[in-house]
Amino acid sequence: MARAEDPAGRERILRAATQLFYVNGVRAVGMAEVIAAAGCGKNMLYRHFPSKAALTAAYLRAVRAERDKATTKALAESDAAEGLVALVGEVAAWVGRDDFRGCAFRNYLTEFPGDEDEPARVARDYLRDTRRQVDDLVAELGAPPVTADRIWLLIDALYAGTGTPPRVAVDWAKELVG
């Protein structure tokens, strides 16, 4: 008798992998750990995610969806100057979370710097698109392009956990666009 399909299986696997990958790093987590954490069988995991790269790409897409949602909310009804400050403020709030372990995209690219696989493309696309968003807001503001570099540097510093106090980063962003 064939086993009944578990309609929540894919999401359960992805949630488990997301937690494990984010906390421990992609390289450190084996598929057996994901299977145990998700409470599923090997066949179910590989039916939904044929490889670790496919699971990792899905993890990064899920993180991107979460980050895009937060960014869209931060930018809602903002002009360019307010939008740039809101972006820095949103990242400052994100890194202030108790469970913050770095930027998932930057973490992945640090673990796998030379890879050109699907997860690397997802990570690079996110970084390229968010940088473009900063560039577009700076252009809309009519500020010199170096302003985008400075805002991006603030965002990178926040994500890297370099000790830049989140409030200082937001205040500096206000000065840059003021």
MARLUMBA-227030 format. One record per atom (N, C-alpha, C): atom name; residue number from 1; residue in three letters; z, y, x. Coordinates in steps of 0.02 Angstrom, whole numbers, plus 50000, padded with zeros to 5 digits. Layout:
! MARLUMBA-227030
REC atom   n res    zz    yy    xx
REC   CA NUM ala     Z     Y     X
...
END
This chain:
! MARLUMBA-227030
REC atom   n res    zz    yy    xx
REC    N   1 met 50000 49941 50042
REC   CA   1 met 50000 50000 50000
REC    C   1 met 50000 50063 50044
REC    N   2 ala 49954 50108 50030
REC   CA   2 ala 49949 50169 50069
REC    C   2 ala 50007 50216 50053
REC    N   3 arg 50028 50250 50104
REC   CA   3 arg 50081 50299 50095
REC    C   3 arg 50056 50360 50057
REC    N   4 ala 50098 50388 50014
REC   CA   4 ala 50080 50448 49977
REC    C   4 ala 50077 50507 50026
REC    N   5 glu 50030 50551 50015
REC   CA   5 glu 50023 50610 50058
REC    C   5 glu 50082 50657 50046
REC    N   6 asp 50108 50684 50099
REC   CA   6 asp 50163 50731 50096
REC    C   6 asp 50133 50801 50096
REC    N   7 pro 50132 50835 50037
REC   CA   7 pro 50098 50900 50034
REC    C   7 pro 50131 50954 50077
REC    N   8 ala 50194 50946 50092
REC   CA   8 ala 50229 50996 50133
REC    C   8 ala 50229 50976 50207
REC    N   9 gly 50198 50920 50224
REC   CA   9 gly 50201 50895 50292
REC    C   9 gly 50173 50942 50344
REC    N  10 arg 50114 50970 50331
REC   CA  10 arg 50083 51014 50380
REC    C  10 arg 50128 51073 50395
REC    N  11 glu 50154 51105 50343
REC   CA  11 glu 50197 51163 50354
REC    C  11 glu 50262 51144 50388
REC    N  12 arg 50289 51087 50372
REC   CA  12 arg 50351 51064 50405
REC    C  12 arg 50339 51053 50479
REC    N  13 ile 50283 51022 50495
REC   CA  13 ile 50265 51011 50566
REC    C  13 ile 50256 51078 50601
REC    N  14 leu 50220 51124 50570
REC   CA  14 leu 50208 51189 50601
REC    C  14 leu 50273 51228 50610
REC    N  15 arg 50317 51226 50561
REC   CA  15 arg 50382 51260 50568
REC    C  15 arg 50422 51231 50626
REC    N  16 ala 50424 51165 50630
REC   CA  16 ala 50461 51132 50685
REC    C  16 ala 50430 51150 50753
REC    N  17 ala 50364 51147 50757
REC   CA  17 ala 50331 51163 50820
REC    C  17 ala 50341 51236 50839
REC    N  18 thr 50338 51280 50790
REC   CA  18 thr 50348 51351 50802
REC    C  18 thr 50416 51363 50833
REC    N  19 gln 50468 51334 50805
REC   CA  19 gln 50536 51342 50832
REC    C  19 gln 50540 51315 50903
REC    N  20 leu 50516 51254 50912
REC   CA  20 leu 50520 51223 50978
REC    C  20 leu 50479 51260 51030
REC    N  21 phe 50417 51277 51014
REC   CA  21 phe 50374 51312 51062
REC    C  21 phe 50402 51380 51080
REC    N  22 tyr 50427 51417 51030
REC   CA  22 tyr 50451 51484 51044
REC    C  22 tyr 50515 51483 51086
REC    N  23 val 50559 51437 51072
REC   CA  23 val 50623 51435 51107
REC    C  23 val 50616 51404 51177
REC    N  24 asn 50576 51350 51182
REC   CA  24 asn 50573 51312 51244
REC    C  24 asn 50510 51323 51286
REC    N  25 gly 50458 51351 51255
REC   CA  25 gly 50394 51358 51288
REC    C  25 gly 50350 51299 51269
REC    N  26 val 50286 51311 51266
REC   CA  26 val 50238 51260 51245
REC    C  26 val 50236 51202 51294
REC    N  27 arg 50235 51217 51358
REC   CA  27 arg 50229 51165 51409
REC    C  27 arg 50288 51117 51406
REC    N  28 ala 50347 51141 51391
REC   CA  28 ala 50408 51100 51394
REC    C  28 ala 50416 51054 51333
REC    N  29 val 50378 51065 51281
REC   CA  29 val 50387 51028 51219
REC    C  29 val 50333 50974 51213
REC    N  30 gly 50356 50913 51205
REC   CA  30 gly 50309 50858 51195
REC    C  30 gly 50298 50845 51120
REC    N  31 met 50244 50811 51106
REC   CA  31 met 50229 50796 51036
REC    C  31 met 50282 50751 51005
REC    N  32 ala 50315 50709 51043
REC   CA  32 ala 50369 50667 51017
REC    C  32 ala 50426 50710 50991
REC    N  33 glu 50440 50765 51026
REC   CA  33 glu 50493 50811 51004
REC    C  33 glu 50474 50843 50937
REC    N  34 val 50411 50863 50931
REC   CA  34 val 50387 50893 50868
REC    C  34 val 50393 50842 50812
REC    N  35 ile 50374 50780 50824
REC   CA  35 ile 50378 50727 50773
REC    C  35 ile 50451 50719 50751
REC    N  36 ala 50497 50716 50798
REC   CA  36 ala 50568 50708 50782
REC    C  36 ala 50594 50768 50743
REC    N  37 ala 50578 50828 50765
REC   CA  37 ala 50603 50888 50732
REC    C  37 ala 50574 50897 50662
REC    N  38 ala 50512 50876 50653
REC   CA  38 ala 50479 50882 50587
REC    C  38 ala 50496 50824 50541
REC    N  39 gly 50523 50771 50569
REC   CA  39 gly 50539 50713 50528
REC    C  39 gly 50477 50681 50498
REC    N  40 cys 50425 50675 50540
REC   CA  40 cys 50362 50645 50516
REC    C  40 cys 50341 50590 50563
REC    N  41 gly 50290 50556 50545
REC   CA  41 gly 50262 50505 50588
REC    C  41 gly 50208 50533 50633
REC    N  42 lys 50192 50495 50684
REC   CA  42 lys 50140 50514 50731
REC    C  42 lys 50073 50522 50695
REC    N  43 asn 50058 50476 50649
REC   CA  43 asn 49994 50480 50613
REC    C  43 asn 49989 50545 50573
REC    N  44 met 50043 50565 50540
REC   CA  44 met 50041 50626 50501
REC    C  44 met 50029 50687 50547
REC    N  45 leu 50064 50689 50602
REC   CA  45 leu 50056 50745 50649
REC    C  45 leu 49983 50750 50671
REC    N  46 tyr 49955 50694 50693
REC   CA  46 tyr 49887 50697 50720
REC    C  46 tyr 49834 50703 50665
REC    N  47 arg 49851 50687 50603
REC   CA  47 arg 49804 50699 50548
REC    C  47 arg 49797 50775 50537
REC    N  48 his 49853 50810 50541
REC   CA  48 his 49851 50883 50531
REC    C  48 his 49832 50922 50594
REC    N  49 phe 49853 50896 50651
REC   CA  49 phe 49841 50931 50715
REC    C  49 phe 49818 50879 50765
REC    N  50 pro 49752 50872 50775
REC   CA  50 pro 49725 50818 50816
REC    C  50 pro 49745 50821 50890
REC    N  51 ser 49772 50878 50912
REC   CA  51 ser 49792 50884 50983
REC    C  51 ser 49848 50935 50988
REC    N  52 lys 49880 50935 51046
REC   CA  52 lys 49932 50986 51058
REC    C  52 lys 49901 51055 51058
REC    N  53 ala 49840 51061 51084
REC   CA  53 ala 49806 51126 51084
REC    C  53 ala 49795 51151 51012
REC    N  54 ala 49776 51106 50967
REC   CA  54 ala 49766 51126 50897
REC    C  54 ala 49831 51148 50865
REC    N  55 leu 49885 51112 50880
REC   CA  55 leu 49951 51131 50854
REC    C  55 leu 49973 51198 50884
REC    N  56 thr 49962 51207 50948
REC   CA  56 thr 49981 51270 50981
REC    C  56 thr 49941 51329 50953
REC    N  57 ala 49877 51319 50942
REC   CA  57 ala 49836 51373 50912
REC    C  57 ala 49861 51390 50842
REC    N  58 ala 49879 51339 50803
REC   CA  58 ala 49907 51351 50736
REC    C  58 ala 49973 51389 50740
REC    N  59 tyr 50015 51371 50788
REC   CA  59 tyr 50078 51407 50800
REC    C  59 tyr 50064 51480 50815
REC    N  60 leu 50018 51493 50861
REC   CA  60 leu 50004 51563 50879
REC    C  60 leu 49972 51601 50821
REC    N  61 arg 49931 51568 50780
REC   CA  61 arg 49903 51601 50721
REC    C  61 arg 49957 51618 50671
REC    N  62 ala 50006 51573 50663
REC   CA  62 ala 50062 51586 50618
REC    C  62 ala 50103 51646 50642
REC    N  63 val 50115 51649 50707
REC   CA  63 val 50152 51706 50735
REC    C  63 val 50111 51769 50725
REC    N  64 arg 50046 51765 50736
REC   CA  64 arg 50003 51824 50726
REC    C  64 arg 50007 51848 50654
REC    N  65 ala 50004 51803 50607
REC   CA  65 ala 50008 51822 50536
REC    C  65 ala 50073 51859 50522
REC    N  66 glu 50127 51835 50552
REC   CA  66 glu 50192 51868 50543
REC    C  66 glu 50192 51938 50576
REC    N  67 arg 50165 51942 50636
REC   CA  67 arg 50163 52006 50672
REC    C  67 arg 50116 52055 50636
REC    N  68 asp 50058 52031 50613
REC   CA  68 asp 50011 52074 50576
REC    C  68 asp 50043 52102 50512
REC    N  69 lys 50080 52060 50478
REC   CA  69 lys 50114 52082 50417
REC    C  69 lys 50165 52137 50432
REC    N  70 ala 50204 52127 50484
REC   CA  70 ala 50254 52177 50504
REC    C  70 ala 50220 52242 50526
REC    N  71 thr 50165 52236 50562
REC   CA  71 thr 50129 52296 50584
REC    C  71 thr 50099 52334 50526
REC    N  72 thr 50069 52298 50480
REC   CA  72 thr 50039 52329 50421
REC    C  72 thr 50092 52366 50381
REC    N  73 lys 50150 52336 50374
REC   CA  73 lys 50205 52369 50339
REC    C  73 lys 50228 52432 50376
REC    N  74 ala 50232 52428 50442
REC   CA  74 ala 50253 52486 50482
REC    C  74 ala 50203 52543 50478
REC    N  75 leu 50140 52527 50472
REC   CA  75 leu 50088 52578 50472
REC    C  75 leu 50073 52606 50402
REC    N  76 ala 50100 52575 50351
REC   CA  76 ala 50084 52595 50283
REC    C  76 ala 50100 52670 50273
REC    N  77 glu 50050 52705 50247
REC   CA  77 glu 50057 52776 50230
REC    C  77 glu 50080 52820 50289
REC    N  78 ser 50055 52804 50349
REC   CA  78 ser 50071 52844 50408
REC    C  78 ser 50008 52877 50433
REC    N  79 asp 50016 52938 50460
REC   CA  79 asp 49959 52967 50496
REC    C  79 asp 49960 52938 50566
REC    N  80 ala 49915 52959 50609
REC   CA  80 ala 49908 52929 50675
REC    C  80 ala 49972 52936 50717
REC    N  81 ala 50001 52996 50718
REC   CA  81 ala 50061 53007 50759
REC    C  81 ala 50119 52964 50732
REC    N  82 glu 50128 52966 50667
REC   CA  82 glu 50182 52925 50637
REC    C  82 glu 50169 52852 50649
REC    N  83 gly 50105 52832 50646
REC   CA  83 gly 50087 52763 50655
REC    C  83 gly 50103 52738 50725
REC    N  84 leu 50089 52778 50775
REC   CA  84 leu 50105 52758 50844
REC    C  84 leu 50180 52750 50854
REC    N  85 val 50218 52797 50827
REC   CA  85 val 50291 52791 50832
REC    C  85 val 50316 52731 50792
REC    N  86 ala 50286 52720 50733
REC   CA  86 ala 50305 52663 50692
REC    C  86 ala 50290 52597 50727
REC    N  87 leu 50233 52593 50763
REC   CA  87 leu 50217 52532 50800
REC    C  87 leu 50270 52517 50853
REC    N  88 val 50288 52569 50891
REC   CA  88 val 50339 52560 50943
REC    C  88 val 50406 52543 50910
REC    N  89 gly 50421 52576 50854
REC   CA  89 gly 50483 52562 50818
REC    C  89 gly 50486 52491 50792
REC    N  90 glu 50430 52467 50767
REC   CA  90 glu 50427 52398 50740
REC    C  90 glu 50438 52348 50797
REC    N  91 val 50406 52359 50854
REC   CA  91 val 50416 52314 50911
REC    C  91 val 50489 52318 50934
REC    N  92 ala 50517 52379 50936
REC   CA  92 ala 50587 52387 50956
REC    C  92 ala 50633 52348 50910
REC    N  93 ala 50619 52348 50845
REC   CA  93 ala 50659 52310 50798
REC    C  93 ala 50650 52235 50810
REC    N  94 trp 50588 52214 50823
REC   CA  94 trp 50573 52144 50834
REC    C  94 trp 50611 52117 50895
REC    N  95 val 50610 52155 50950
REC   CA  95 val 50643 52131 51011
REC    C  95 val 50718 52135 51006
REC    N  96 gly 50743 52173 50958
REC   CA  96 gly 50815 52178 50948
REC    C  96 gly 50845 52120 50909
REC    N  97 arg 50803 52075 50885
REC   CA  97 arg 50827 52018 50846
REC    C  97 arg 50866 51970 50891
REC    N  98 asp 50915 51937 50863
REC   CA  98 asp 50956 51890 50901
REC    C  98 asp 50915 51831 50928
REC    N  99 asp 50863 51812 50892
REC   CA  99 asp 50823 51754 50912
REC    C  99 asp 50762 51773 50953
REC    N 100 phe 50758 51835 50977
REC   CA 100 phe 50700 51857 51015
REC    C 100 phe 50699 51823 51083
REC    N 101 arg 50641 51793 51099
REC   CA 101 arg 50631 51759 51163
REC    C 101 arg 50567 51782 51196
REC    N 102 gly 50546 51843 51184
REC   CA 102 gly 50485 51868 51214
REC    C 102 gly 50427 51865 51164
REC    N 103 cys 50372 51894 51184
REC   CA 103 cys 50312 51893 51143
REC    C 103 cys 50280 51824 51150
REC    N 104 ala 50269 51791 51093
REC   CA 104 ala 50240 51724 51094
REC    C 104 ala 50173 51722 51130
REC    N 105 phe 50134 51775 51123
REC   CA 105 phe 50066 51776 51152
REC    C 105 phe 50070 51786 51228
REC    N 106 arg 50112 51833 51249
REC   CA 106 arg 50121 51844 51320
REC    C 106 arg 50154 51783 51353
REC    N 107 asn 50202 51753 51318
REC   CA 107 asn 50234 51693 51344
REC    C 107 asn 50183 51637 51355
REC    N 108 tyr 50139 51626 51306
REC   CA 108 tyr 50089 51574 51313
REC    C 108 tyr 50044 51587 51373
REC    N 109 leu 50020 51648 51378
REC   CA 109 leu 49974 51665 51433
REC    C 109 leu 50008 51662 51501
REC    N 110 thr 50073 51671 51502
REC   CA 110 thr 50111 51664 51564
REC    C 110 thr 50116 51590 51583
REC    N 111 glu 50126 51547 51533
REC   CA 111 glu 50131 51475 51545
REC    C 111 glu 50063 51446 51566
REC    N 112 phe 50010 51471 51537
REC   CA 112 phe 49943 51444 51547
REC    C 112 phe 49895 51500 51566
REC    N 113 pro 49904 51532 51624
REC   CA 113 pro 49867 51592 51641
REC    C 113 pro 49791 51585 51646
REC    N 114 gly 49767 51529 51667
REC   CA 114 gly 49695 51522 51677
REC    C 114 gly 49659 51486 51621
REC    N 115 asp 49696 51466 51571
REC   CA 115 asp 49665 51427 51517
REC    C 115 asp 49617 51468 51476
REC    N 116 glu 49565 51436 51453
REC   CA 116 glu 49515 51467 51409
REC    C 116 glu 49510 51427 51344
REC    N 117 asp 49562 51390 51327
REC   CA 117 asp 49561 51348 51267
REC    C 117 asp 49575 51390 51204
REC    N 118 glu 49577 51356 51148
REC   CA 118 glu 49587 51390 51084
REC    C 118 glu 49652 51430 51082
REC    N 119 pro 49709 51402 51103
REC   CA 119 pro 49770 51443 51101
REC    C 119 pro 49765 51506 51145
REC    N 120 ala 49733 51500 51203
REC   CA 120 ala 49725 51558 51246
REC    C 120 ala 49682 51611 51212
REC    N 121 arg 49630 51590 51177
REC   CA 121 arg 49587 51637 51141
REC    C 121 arg 49626 51672 51085
REC    N 122 val 49668 51634 51049
REC   CA 122 val 49709 51664 50996
REC    C 122 val 49756 51716 51026
REC    N 123 ala 49788 51700 51082
REC   CA 123 ala 49834 51746 51114
REC    C 123 ala 49798 51808 51140
REC    N 124 arg 49742 51798 51174
REC   CA 124 arg 49705 51856 51201
REC    C 124 arg 49676 51899 51145
REC    N 125 asp 49653 51868 51092
REC   CA 125 asp 49626 51906 51036
REC    C 125 asp 49680 51950 51005
REC    N 126 tyr 49740 51923 50997
REC   CA 126 tyr 49795 51962 50969
REC    C 126 tyr 49810 52023 51014
REC    N 127 leu 49817 52011 51078
REC   CA 127 leu 49832 52066 51124
REC    C 127 leu 49776 52118 51126
REC    N 128 arg 49713 52095 51127
REC   CA 128 arg 49656 52140 51125
REC    C 128 arg 49656 52182 51061
REC    N 129 asp 49667 52149 51005
REC   CA 129 asp 49665 52183 50940
REC    C 129 asp 49722 52233 50932
REC    N 130 thr 49781 52215 50956
REC   CA 130 thr 49837 52262 50950
REC    C 130 thr 49828 52321 50998
REC    N 131 arg 49800 52308 51057
REC   CA 131 arg 49786 52363 51102
REC    C 131 arg 49733 52409 51072
REC    N 132 arg 49682 52381 51040
REC   CA 132 arg 49631 52421 51007
REC    C 132 arg 49661 52464 50951
REC    N 133 gln 49710 52435 50917
REC   CA 133 gln 49744 52473 50863
REC    C 133 gln 49778 52535 50892
REC    N 134 val 49811 52527 50949
REC   CA 134 val 49842 52584 50983
REC    C 134 val 49789 52634 51004
REC    N 135 asp 49735 52610 51035
REC   CA 135 asp 49681 52654 51057
REC    C 135 asp 49651 52693 50998
REC    N 136 asp 49641 52659 50942
REC   CA 136 asp 49612 52692 50883
REC    C 136 asp 49659 52746 50855
REC    N 137 leu 49723 52732 50854
REC   CA 137 leu 49771 52782 50829
REC    C 137 leu 49774 52843 50875
REC    N 138 val 49771 52831 50940
REC   CA 138 val 49771 52886 50989
REC    C 138 val 49707 52928 50981
REC    N 139 ala 49650 52895 50972
REC   CA 139 ala 49587 52931 50962
REC    C 139 ala 49590 52972 50897
REC    N 140 glu 49617 52942 50844
REC   CA 140 glu 49624 52978 50781
REC    C 140 glu 49670 53038 50788
REC    N 141 leu 49719 53032 50830
REC   CA 141 leu 49766 53087 50843
REC    C 141 leu 49732 53142 50883
REC    N 142 gly 49681 53124 50921
REC   CA 142 gly 49648 53172 50964
REC    C 142 gly 49683 53183 51030
REC    N 143 ala 49727 53136 51047
REC   CA 143 ala 49764 53140 51110
REC    C 143 ala 49722 53110 51166
REC    N 144 pro 49737 53127 51228
REC   CA 144 pro 49699 53099 51284
REC    C 144 pro 49709 53023 51287
REC    N 145 pro 49659 52987 51311
REC   CA 145 pro 49664 52913 51315
REC    C 145 pro 49724 52887 51353
REC    N 146 val 49748 52926 51402
REC   CA 146 val 49806 52904 51440
REC    C 146 val 49867 52895 51395
REC    N 147 thr 49868 52928 51338
REC   CA 147 thr 49923 52919 51290
REC    C 147 thr 49925 52847 51265
REC    N 148 ala 49868 52817 51254
REC   CA 148 ala 49866 52746 51233
REC    C 148 ala 49895 52702 51288
REC    N 149 asp 49878 52717 51351
REC   CA 149 asp 49906 52677 51406
REC    C 149 asp 49982 52683 51407
REC    N 150 arg 50007 52742 51395
REC   CA 150 arg 50079 52752 51396
REC    C 150 arg 50114 52718 51338
REC    N 151 ile 50084 52722 51279
REC   CA 151 ile 50113 52687 51221
REC    C 151 ile 50111 52612 51233
REC    N 152 trp 50056 52587 51259
REC   CA 152 trp 50050 52515 51273
REC    C 152 trp 50101 52493 51325
REC    N 153 leu 50113 52536 51374
REC   CA 153 leu 50164 52521 51425
REC    C 153 leu 50233 52516 51393
REC    N 154 leu 50248 52559 51346
REC   CA 154 leu 50312 52555 51310
REC    C 154 leu 50318 52489 51272
REC    N 155 ile 50264 52471 51238
REC   CA 155 ile 50264 52408 51200
REC    C 155 ile 50273 52349 51247
REC    N 156 asp 50236 52348 51302
REC   CA 156 asp 50243 52294 51351
REC    C 156 asp 50314 52291 51379
REC    N 157 ala 50343 52348 51394
REC   CA 157 ala 50411 52349 51421
REC    C 157 ala 50461 52322 51371
REC    N 158 leu 50452 52339 51308
REC   CA 158 leu 50497 52312 51257
REC    C 158 leu 50490 52236 51252
REC    N 159 tyr 50429 52212 51249
REC   CA 159 tyr 50418 52139 51244
REC    C 159 tyr 50443 52103 51305
REC    N 160 ala 50437 52133 51363
REC   CA 160 ala 50457 52099 51425
REC    C 160 ala 50533 52098 51434
REC    N 161 gly 50568 52137 51393
REC   CA 161 gly 50640 52137 51399
REC    C 161 gly 50663 52166 51465
REC    N 162 thr 50630 52219 51486
REC   CA 162 thr 50645 52249 51551
REC    C 162 thr 50708 52292 51551
REC    N 163 gly 50742 52293 51496
REC   CA 163 gly 50802 52333 51491
REC    C 163 gly 50790 52401 51460
REC    N 164 thr 50727 52415 51442
REC   CA 164 thr 50713 52478 51408
REC    C 164 thr 50748 52477 51341
REC    N 165 pro 50797 52521 51331
REC   CA 165 pro 50831 52522 51266
REC    C 165 pro 50781 52539 51210
REC    N 166 pro 50781 52501 51157
REC   CA 166 pro 50733 52512 51103
REC    C 166 pro 50733 52584 51077
REC    N 167 arg 50790 52615 51071
REC   CA 167 arg 50793 52683 51046
REC    C 167 arg 50759 52732 51094
REC    N 168 val 50766 52720 51159
REC   CA 168 val 50734 52762 51210
REC    C 168 val 50658 52756 51203
REC    N 169 ala 50634 52695 51193
REC   CA 169 ala 50561 52684 51186
REC    C 169 ala 50534 52722 51126
REC    N 170 val 50569 52719 51070
REC   CA 170 val 50547 52754 51010
REC    C 170 val 50548 52829 51021
REC    N 171 asp 50601 52854 51052
REC   CA 171 asp 50605 52926 51066
REC    C 171 asp 50549 52949 51113
REC    N 172 trp 50534 52908 51162
REC   CA 172 trp 50481 52924 51210
REC    C 172 trp 50414 52925 51174
REC    N 173 ala 50403 52877 51129
REC   CA 173 ala 50341 52876 51090
REC    C 173 ala 50334 52940 51050
REC    N 174 lys 50389 52964 51021
REC   CA 174 lys 50387 53027 50983
REC    C 174 lys 50367 53085 51028
REC    N 175 glu 50394 53086 51089
REC   CA 175 glu 50376 53138 51137
REC    C 175 glu 50301 53134 51156
REC    N 176 leu 50277 53074 51166
REC   CA 176 leu 50207 53065 51186
REC    C 176 leu 50158 53089 51134
REC    N 177 val 50174 53080 51071
REC   CA 177 val 50127 53099 51018
REC    C 177 val 50143 53167 50988
REC    N 178 gly 50197 53197 51010
REC   CA 178 gly 50220 53261 50982
REC    C 178 gly 50180 53320 51004
END
